[in-house]
Amino acid sequence: MIAAARIGLIGVFAALGLFFTFVSAAGVIRLPDVFARAHTASQADTLGAGFALAAVALTIGWGPTAVKTVLLLFFIFVTNPTAAHAIARAAYEEGIEPWTQGEERR
């Protein structure tokens, strides 16, 4: 009973990770400017990686590898938003204007 619930939870986490990763990829392709693209990449991609790594941690159980997975998850949670902020700040300092309603996509 517990094993079946664990396998189900692993499947849900893996599916959610895949979903959020695809949403992030679609957002990077679809959104109009660098600021919106950086936002979606940092938000959805971090969430997708979080769910996928949670599925990995549940699959392998507790041990040294699970600790490494949790550390990797922490690293991703810190670096993805930081990188998106750096990209958006560099674009702003280069003079790239944010997209506004009514303009064509860039």
C-alpha positions as a printed Julia matrix, in Angstrom:
106×3 Matrix{Float64}:
  0.0    0.0     0.0
  2.77   2.46    0.96
  4.85   1.45   -2.07
  1.92   2.08   -4.42
  1.33   5.52   -2.91
  5.04   6.31   -3.21
  5.1    5.28   -6.86
  2.0    7.37   -7.5
  3.56  10.39   -5.82
  6.75   9.93   -7.86
  4.65   9.85  -11.03
  2.76  13.0   -10.05
  5.99  14.87   -9.23
  7.62  13.75  -12.48
  4.56  14.77  -14.52
  4.42  18.17  -12.8
  8.13  18.69  -13.43
  7.67  17.86  -17.1
  4.62  20.14  -17.37
  6.33  23.16  -15.82
  9.46  22.63  -17.92
  7.38  22.58  -21.11
  5.44  25.66  -19.99
  8.75  27.43  -19.43
 10.03  26.45  -22.87
  6.81  27.58  -24.52
  6.95  30.87  -22.62
 10.5   31.57  -23.73
  9.47  31.03  -27.34
  6.1   32.79  -27.15
  6.58  35.84  -24.92
  7.34  39.21  -26.52
 10.51  40.55  -24.87
 13.58  39.63  -22.86
 12.03  40.68  -19.55
  8.99  38.42  -19.86
 11.16  35.58  -21.15
 13.56  35.87  -18.23
 10.62  35.89  -15.83
  9.04  32.74  -17.22
 12.38  30.97  -17.47
 13.2   31.61  -13.84
  9.73  30.87  -12.45
  8.49  27.84  -14.36
 11.87  26.25  -14.98
 12.79  26.39  -11.31
  9.46  24.84  -10.38
  9.84  22.15  -13.04
 13.32  21.23  -11.87
 12.09  21.23   -8.28
  9.35  18.71   -8.98
 11.62  16.55  -11.13
 14.34  16.44   -8.47
 11.74  15.71   -5.8
 10.67  12.71   -7.9
 14.31  11.61   -8.13
 14.79  11.98   -4.37
 11.67   9.9    -3.69
 12.76   7.27   -6.2
 16.23   6.68   -4.77
 15.23   6.95   -1.11
 17.22   8.55    1.68
 20.97   8.29    1.47
 24.01  10.14    0.18
 22.53  10.52   -3.3
 19.33  12.04   -1.93
 21.38  14.57    0.02
 23.17  15.52   -3.2
 19.8   15.85   -4.93
 18.52  18.19   -2.22
 21.72  20.27   -2.46
 21.3   20.45   -6.23
 17.71  21.58   -5.73
 18.86  24.33   -3.37
 21.51  25.4    -5.9
 18.91  25.62   -8.68
 16.49  27.57   -6.46
 19.23  30.14   -5.78
 20.87  30.42   -9.2
 17.88  30.44  -11.59
 16.25  33.62  -10.23
 19.66  35.25   -9.82
 20.57  34.54  -13.44
 17.2   35.83  -14.67
 17.67  39.01  -12.65
 21.15  39.5   -14.11
 19.84  39.01  -17.66
 16.98  41.47  -17.13
 19.26  44.02  -15.53
 21.79  43.77  -18.37
 18.99  44.22  -20.91
 17.69  47.25  -19.03
 21.15  48.81  -18.81
 21.62  48.28  -22.56
 18.53  50.41  -23.12
 16.12  47.69  -24.18
 12.62  48.96  -23.48
 10.02  46.61  -22.0
  7.23  45.57  -24.33
  3.95  47.46  -23.86
  0.42  46.61  -24.94
 -0.24  47.5   -28.57
  3.34  47.1   -29.82
  4.46  44.36  -32.14
  6.31  41.44  -30.63
 10.09  41.69  -30.75
